[in-house]
């Protein structure tokens, strides 16, 4: 059985919490008008952010915020 590297813990309009099984770490990613921020990697471009954008509810939230003028990466990229 193959275990997923990332596990969704919770999410809301402000961000997401995931568990990174490889690093055994709870990772928070926040959404703000200037962009996304992974608080584990201290960046907006990492595998945690890529995973967040693959979660349908989070992709929808990001698309809504882009329409409102926020500077966020397009989840459909």
Legacy VTK file of the C-alpha trace (Angstrom):
# vtk DataFile Version 3.0
C-alpha trace
ASCII
DATASET POLYDATA
POINTS 77 float
0.000 0.000 0.000
1.335 3.407 -1.000
0.829 6.169 1.545
0.124 9.686 0.308
2.836 12.210 1.048
0.346 14.951 1.999
-2.862 14.673 3.976
-5.493 17.404 4.128
-6.202 18.303 7.757
-8.420 21.390 7.398
-9.081 24.363 5.157
-11.075 27.571 5.027
-11.120 30.862 3.096
-7.841 31.918 4.775
-5.737 28.871 4.015
-5.093 25.212 4.569
-3.377 22.860 6.998
-1.832 19.682 5.661
0.251 16.944 7.193
3.497 16.188 5.360
4.150 12.503 6.051
7.696 12.615 4.656
8.762 15.408 7.040
6.281 14.397 9.776
5.200 18.032 9.970
1.939 19.962 10.122
2.159 22.627 7.413
0.074 25.801 7.262
-0.385 27.752 4.049
-2.133 31.097 4.228
-3.851 33.106 1.527
-3.570 36.887 1.570
-3.945 39.647 -1.053
-0.216 39.569 -1.819
-0.050 35.816 -2.417
0.253 32.413 -0.809
2.674 31.652 2.020
3.874 28.213 3.096
4.954 28.669 6.699
7.087 25.526 6.622
9.159 26.384 3.537
8.841 30.180 3.971
7.962 30.560 0.287
5.036 30.741 -2.080
6.444 28.178 -4.504
6.859 24.718 -3.060
5.309 21.261 -3.197
3.007 22.129 -0.289
1.535 25.042 -2.257
1.217 22.806 -5.326
-0.725 20.302 -3.221
-2.956 23.055 -1.846
-3.819 24.196 -5.370
-4.771 20.615 -6.276
-7.492 20.512 -3.585
-10.733 21.413 -5.444
-12.209 23.581 -2.662
-8.954 25.522 -2.296
-8.597 25.961 -6.067
-12.125 27.401 -6.125
-11.292 29.777 -3.259
-8.128 30.952 -5.024
-10.026 31.518 -8.295
-12.602 33.645 -6.425
-9.861 35.722 -4.817
-8.108 36.194 -8.190
-11.390 37.570 -9.599
-11.454 39.983 -6.631
-8.031 41.296 -7.660
-5.739 39.305 -5.400
-2.266 38.475 -6.752
-2.407 34.666 -6.524
-1.142 31.863 -8.762
-3.711 30.417 -11.135
-4.665 26.928 -9.906
-5.383 25.924 -13.511
-1.787 26.528 -14.607
LINES 1 78
77 0 1 2 3 4 5 6 7 8 9 10 11 12 13 14 15 16 17 18 19 20 21 22 23 24 25 26 27 28 29 30 31 32 33 34 35 36 37 38 39 40 41 42 43 44 45 46 47 48 49 50 51 52 53 54 55 56 57 58 59 60 61 62 63 64 65 66 67 68 69 70 71 72 73 74 75 76
